[in-house]
């Protein structure tokens, strides 16, 4: 809507698939969570918070295209919190929707039996009755290092005998070692599985389990078990979190930066189109038509995925336009060489594409590898640039090799008439 004042009057496709803008261009929601690290050893707090950040970012950015900002910071003196998690969601101004995006990510814990027959302090009322309100009836289970942090994946299965749904857990390498040691040290005892602070299963260990697989069974319905699997796979938290505050934030760069970025893209396209037409004439016009189709395809992908556009993402899109033009320039220069060698227009176009393909392939593959590395190792801001650049590289290969070739192929079948030869020779064979 910010880019088109007539947005509400456009087709339903445009209404249902608006362009999503990042925090720097459109603002969003700011959420502050408190992380309870009281049960985490001091030397593992940093690792636990990093794991928490990664899980939350993966949950709100499942396909890597929404560009949230998730960061860890020390709590303030006012809040009395030791660790906080800050989540900024671009384009989400509805705070209720923002909280639902993060959702109720489960806290998965494994506890073992502690020392029994421990004395418990109780209160005796004036009437001589014992007050049991402060007694923790589950105090016989104590924490272990094994939590949802080490969960690799969860699967929904059904018991072959009872047909009841069960949730099978598979731990990563570290979790497998921890679970193997826990089961080895507690043969004949119960190992309790806690979800969000409530015990849901406490099976008795019969033997050591070295393969890192555990089973959660209980009075699940298939729907509940499926929901639990989805929540666990989206990230079981290593530490519990509680929401401290929420607020809507404005764009960090503002509308002027958005308009400047759009204007830069338009001016860049027009200048490139002008150069192609003046230098290459008819083939240049074909390249401009191919470039227009490239832009339509890439913008449609931005809407359908959807991709969150930031200032860095717009820069990646502009660079991809240059990459698309570069492929056409290589093709036309090869065609120029063939025409100088005395070949007909039809032969020159065919041979030009064949000779240019290897250079186009190698340059685009190297660009795509660069974008892939940036997306894999970069932060959210860098990922936005790498994503739009990588998408542009792939689509530009399609537009240059397929669309441009179709257009030029249609022209070469017109024949060797004077008009066609003049338009080709005036634009290419100089």
C-alpha positions in Angstrom: 0.0 0.0 0.0 2.9 2.4 0.7 4.2 1.9 -2.9 0.8 2.3 -4.6 -1.8 4.8 -3.6 -4.4 3.1 -5.8 -3.7 -0.3 -4.1 -7.3 -0.7 -2.8 -8.6 -0.4 -6.3 -6.3 -3.0 -7.8 -7.0 -6.7 -8.6 -7.6 -9.1 -5.8 -4.3 -10.8 -6.4 -2.4 -7.6 -5.5 -4.6 -7.1 -2.4 -4.1 -10.6 -1.2 -0.4 -10.6 -1.8 1.0 -7.2 -0.8 4.8 -6.5 -0.8 6.1 -7.1 2.7 8.5 -4.4 4.0 11.2 -4.8 6.7 11.6 -3.0 10.0 13.7 -0.3 8.4 11.0 0.6 5.9 7.6 -0.1 7.5 8.1 -0.8 11.2 6.5 -3.7 13.1 6.2 -5.1 16.6 8.7 -5.1 19.5 8.4 -7.9 22.1 10.5 -8.4 25.2 10.7 -11.8 26.9 12.3 -12.7 30.2 14.3 -15.9 30.2 14.4 -17.9 33.4 18.0 -19.2 33.6 17.9 -20.0 37.4 18.1 -23.7 36.7 21.0 -23.4 34.2 24.6 -23.6 35.4 26.4 -20.3 35.1 28.9 -21.5 32.5 26.0 -22.7 30.2 23.8 -19.6 30.4 25.3 -18.0 27.3 25.0 -21.2 25.2 21.4 -21.6 26.4 20.5 -18.1 25.4 22.1 -18.5 22.0 20.1 -21.7 21.5 16.9 -19.9 22.6 17.5 -17.1 20.1 18.1 -19.5 17.3 14.9 -21.5 18.1 12.7 -18.4 18.3 14.2 -17.0 15.1 13.6 -20.3 13.3 10.1 -20.3 14.5 9.2 -16.8 13.3 11.3 -17.1 10.2 10.6 -20.7 9.0 11.5 -20.1 5.4 14.2 -17.5 5.9 12.3 -14.7 4.2 10.7 -12.6 6.9 13.9 -11.0 8.3 13.0 -10.7 12.1 15.5 -9.2 14.5 16.0 -11.6 17.5 18.7 -10.7 20.0 19.8 -11.5 23.5 20.5 -8.8 26.1 21.1 -8.6 29.8 18.0 -7.6 31.7 17.6 -4.2 33.2 17.8 -3.3 36.8 14.1 -2.2 36.8 12.9 -5.6 35.5 15.1 -7.5 37.8 15.8 -9.9 35.1 19.1 -11.6 34.4 18.5 -12.4 30.7 16.1 -11.0 28.1 15.2 -11.9 24.6 14.2 -9.1 22.2 12.1 -10.0 19.2 11.3 -7.4 16.4 8.8 -8.6 13.8 8.7 -6.5 10.6 5.4 -5.5 9.1 3.4 -6.9 12.0 1.6 -4.0 13.7 -1.0 -6.2 15.4 0.5 -7.1 18.8 -1.8 -10.1 19.2 -0.7 -11.5 15.8 2.9 -10.9 16.8 2.5 -13.0 20.0 0.7 -15.7 18.0 3.6 -15.9 15.5 6.0 -16.8 18.3 3.3 -19.0 19.8 3.6 -21.3 22.8 6.9 -22.9 22.1 7.1 -25.8 24.5 9.6 -26.2 27.3 10.7 -29.9 27.3 12.5 -31.2 30.4 13.7 -34.6 31.6 13.9 -35.2 35.3 15.1 -38.1 37.4 14.1 -39.4 40.8 15.7 -37.5 43.7 16.4 -38.5 47.3 13.2 -39.7 48.9 11.8 -39.2 52.4 13.0 -35.6 52.5 11.5 -33.5 55.4 8.8 -31.1 54.2 7.8 -28.0 56.2 4.0 -27.8 56.6 1.8 -25.3 58.3 -0.8 -26.2 61.0 -3.8 -24.0 61.1 -5.6 -22.7 64.2 -8.1 -25.5 63.9 -5.3 -28.1 64.0 -5.6 -29.0 60.3 -2.5 -29.3 58.1 -2.1 -26.9 55.2 -0.9 -28.8 52.2 -1.0 -25.8 49.9 2.8 -25.3 49.8 3.8 -28.9 49.4 5.2 -29.8 46.0 4.0 -33.3 45.4 6.4 -33.8 42.5 9.5 -32.8 44.5 10.9 -36.3 44.1 12.1 -35.5 40.6 15.1 -33.3 40.1 16.4 -31.5 37.0 19.0 -33.0 34.5 20.9 -31.3 31.8 18.7 -32.9 29.1 16.1 -30.4 27.8 14.5 -29.6 24.5 17.6 -27.8 23.5 19.1 -31.2 22.4 16.0 -32.4 20.5 16.7 -33.2 16.9 13.2 -34.1 15.7 9.9 -35.4 16.9 7.7 -37.9 15.0 4.0 -38.9 15.4 3.5 -42.7 15.5 0.8 -45.1 16.7 1.2 -48.0 19.0 0.8 -51.2 17.0 -1.2 -52.8 19.8 -3.4 -50.1 21.3 -3.4 -47.8 18.3 -2.9 -44.9 20.6 -0.8 -42.0 19.3 2.7 -41.6 20.6 5.4 -38.9 20.1 8.8 -40.3 19.4 11.8 -38.1 20.2 15.2 -38.2 18.6 18.0 -36.3 20.2 21.1 -34.9 18.6 24.6 -36.2 19.4 24.9 -34.4 22.7 21.4 -35.3 23.7 22.0 -38.9 22.9 25.0 -39.0 25.2 23.1 -37.3 28.0 20.0 -39.6 27.6 22.2 -42.7 27.5 23.9 -41.7 30.7 20.6 -40.8 32.4 19.1 -44.2 31.5 22.2 -46.0 32.5 22.3 -44.4 36.0 18.6 -44.8 36.7 17.8 -48.4 35.7 14.7 -49.5 37.7 13.8 -45.9 38.4 11.4 -43.5 36.7 12.5 -40.7 34.3 9.9 -38.0 34.2 9.2 -36.1 31.0 7.9 -32.5 31.7 6.2 -30.3 29.1 5.8 -26.7 30.1 6.3 -27.5 33.7 3.8 -30.3 33.9 4.6 -34.0 34.1 3.2 -35.9 31.1 4.9 -39.2 31.4 7.2 -41.0 33.9 8.3 -44.4 32.4 10.4 -46.8 34.4 13.8 -47.4 32.8 14.4 -51.1 32.2 17.8 -50.8 30.5 20.2 -48.3 29.0 19.0 -46.6 25.9 22.1 -45.7 23.8 20.3 -44.6 20.5 18.9 -41.3 21.8 15.3 -42.2 21.3 12.5 -41.5 23.8 8.8 -42.0 23.6 6.0 -39.7 25.0 2.8 -41.6 25.6 -0.4 -40.6 27.3 -4.0 -39.7 26.8 -3.3 -37.9 23.5 -5.8 -37.5 20.8 -4.3 -37.7 17.3 -4.8 -34.0 16.8 -3.2 -33.2 20.1 -0.2 -35.4 19.3 0.2 -33.9 15.9 0.1 -30.4 17.4 2.7 -31.4 20.0 5.0 -32.8 17.3 4.7 -29.6 15.3 5.5 -27.5 18.3 8.5 -29.6 19.3 9.9 -29.6 15.8 9.6 -25.9 15.5 11.8 -25.6 18.6 11.5 -26.8 22.2 12.9 -24.1 24.4 16.1 -24.7 26.5 14.8 -22.3 29.1 11.3 -21.0 30.0 10.3 -17.5 28.8 7.6 -15.1 29.8 6.4 -12.0 27.9 7.4 -8.8 29.7 6.3 -6.0 27.3 5.1 -5.4 23.8 4.9 -2.3 21.6 4.5 -1.2 18.0 7.6 0.4 16.5 8.0 2.8 13.6 10.2 2.4 10.5 13.8 3.0 11.3 14.5 4.7 8.0 11.1 6.0 7.1 9.0 6.6 4.0 11.7 8.8 2.4 14.2 5.9 2.3 11.5 3.6 0.8 10.7 6.1 -1.9 14.4 6.7 -2.6 15.0 3.0 -3.0 12.1 2.6 -5.4 13.2 5.7 -7.4 16.7 4.3 -7.6 15.4 1.0 -9.0 13.2 2.8 -11.6 16.0 5.2 -12.7 18.5 2.4 -12.9 16.1 0.4 -15.1 15.3 3.3 -17.4 19.0 4.2 -17.9 19.9 0.6 -18.6 17.0 0.3 -21.1 18.0 3.5 -22.8 21.6 2.2 -23.2 20.5 -1.1 -24.6 18.2 0.4 -27.2 20.7 3.1 -28.3 23.7 0.7 -28.5 22.0 -2.5 -29.8 18.9 -1.1 -31.5 16.5 -4.0 -32.3 18.3 -6.6 -30.1 18.5 -4.0 -27.4 14.7 -3.6 -27.6 14.4 -7.4 -27.3 16.6 -7.3 -24.2 14.4 -4.5 -22.6 11.3 -6.6 -23.2 13.1 -9.6 -21.6 14.2 -7.4 -18.7 10.6 -6.3 -18.2 9.4 -9.9 -18.0 12.3 -10.6 -15.6 11.1 -7.8 -13.3 7.5 -9.0 -13.4 8.5 -12.6 -12.5 10.8 -11.5 -9.6 8.3 -9.1 -8.1 5.6 -11.8 -8.3 7.9 -14.2 -6.4 8.5 -11.5 -3.8 4.7 -11.3 -3.3 4.0 -15.0 -3.4 6.7 -16.3 -1.0 6.4 -13.6 0.5 9.8 -12.0 0.8 10.3 -9.1 3.3 12.0 -6.3 1.5 14.5 -4.1 3.4 16.8 -1.5 2.0 19.4 -4.2 1.6 16.9 -6.4 -0.2 16.1 -3.6 -2.6 19.9 -3.2 -3.3 20.1 -7.0 -4.0 17.2 -6.6 -6.5 18.8 -3.7 -8.3 22.1 -5.6 -8.6 20.1 -8.6 -10.0 18.8 -6.3 -12.8 22.5 -5.5 -13.7 23.2 -9.3 -13.7 20.3 -9.9 -16.1 21.5 -7.2 -18.4 25.1 -8.6 -18.3 23.9 -11.9 -19.8 22.2 -10.1 -22.7 25.3 -8.0 -23.4 27.4 -11.2 -23.6 24.9 -12.7 -26.0 24.8 -9.7 -28.2 28.6 -9.3 -28.3 28.9 -12.9 -29.4 26.3 -12.3 -32.1 28.3 -9.3 -33.2 31.4 -11.4 -33.7 29.4 -13.9 -35.8 28.0 -11.2 -38.0 31.4 -9.7 -38.6 32.5 -13.2 -39.7 30.0 -13.1 -42.5 27.3 -15.4 -41.1 23.6 -14.8 -41.8 21.4 -13.3 -39.0 19.9 -16.7 -38.2 23.2 -18.4 -37.9 24.8 -15.5 -36.0 22.0 -15.6 -33.4 22.2 -19.4 -33.0 26.0 -19.5 -32.8 26.0 -16.4 -30.5 23.8 -18.0 -27.9 25.9 -21.2 -28.0 29.2 -19.4 -27.5 27.8 -17.0 -24.8 26.2 -19.8 -22.7 29.4 -21.0 -21.0 30.4 -17.5 -19.8 26.8 -16.8 -18.6 26.6 -20.1 -16.8 29.9 -19.7 -15.0 29.3 -16.1 -13.9 25.8 -16.8 -12.7 26.9 -19.9 -10.8 29.6 -17.9 -9.0 27.1 -15.2 -8.2 24.6 -17.7 -6.8 27.3 -19.5 -4.7 28.2 -16.1 -3.2 24.6 -15.3 -2.4 24.2 -18.8 -0.9 27.2 -18.3 1.4 25.9 -14.9 2.5 22.5 -16.3 3.2 23.9 -19.3 5.1 26.3 -17.4 7.3 24.9 -13.9 7.4 22.6 -12.1 9.8 19.0 -11.3 9.0 20.0 -8.1 7.2 22.6 -9.8 5.1 20.2 -12.7 4.4 17.7 -10.3 2.9 20.3 -9.0 0.4 21.5 -12.5 -0.4 18.0 -13.8 -0.9 16.9 -11.2 -3.4 20.3 -11.4 -5.2 20.1 -15.2 -5.4 16.5 -15.2 -6.7 17.5 -12.5 -9.2 20.4 -14.7 -10.5 18.2 -17.7 -11.1 15.4 -15.7 -12.8 17.9 -13.7 -14.9 19.3 -16.9 -16.4 15.8 -17.9 -17.4 15.0 -14.5 -18.9 18.3 -14.2 -20.8 18.6 -17.7 -22.1 15.0 -18.5 -22.7 12.9 -15.3 -23.2 15.6 -13.4 -25.1 16.3 -16.4 -27.3 12.6 -16.9 -28.1 12.3 -13.2 -29.2 15.4 -13.2 -31.3 14.5 -16.6 -32.7 11.2 -15.2 -33.9 13.0 -12.3 -35.5 15.5 -14.4 -37.4 12.7 -16.4 -39.0 11.5 -13.2 -40.6 14.2 -13.8 -43.1 17.1 -11.9 -44.5 15.1 -9.0 -45.7 16.7 -5.6 -45.9 14.8 -4.2 -42.9 15.7 -7.0 -40.6 19.4 -7.0 -41.7 19.5 -3.2 -41.3 18.1 -3.3 -37.8 20.5 -6.1 -36.8 23.5 -4.7 -38.5 23.0 -1.1 -37.3 22.6 -2.3 -33.8 25.2 -5.0 -33.6 27.7 -5.2 -36.4 29.6 -1.9 -35.8 
